[in-house]
């Protein structure tokens, strides 16, 4: 029973961590998608700047996502042991939290850099589009904290 409670505690903690700074943004090079380019009025100069920002962050993002995957596997491995070691589980969970925090920070800094490549009006349209997507998909809105957040898959 105590082991089950420990697993449930870790599960709840891991489920409350935000997915990413870019949650809701289209995957990949969204600034190259014709409908987005047209809607936002993204210039070729802005596309070039966004490409450069993406390239500047890409290697770190790839490495950091790898760290998250490795830390997730490590935690899963600890949770799959016949005899649970609370300290090892806690250490693995801490490593996963740190890796996720680094990923969040890197994604956020890329988003900040991309935001700086857009005009205030373009950014307003991006934000409006993200809010619409969240509402359509039923995700929690930062402006409506009373809504219950979705539960994430646990490692």
Buried (B, 14 or more C-beta within 10 A) or exposed (E): EEBEEBBEBBBEEBBEEEBBBBEBBEEEEBBEBEEBBEEBEBEEEBBEBBBEBBEEBEEBBEEBBEBBEEBBEBBEEBBEEEEBEEEBBBBBBEBBBEBBBBBBEBBEBBBEBBBEBBEEEBBEBBEEBBBEBBEEEEBEEEEEEEEEEEEEEBB
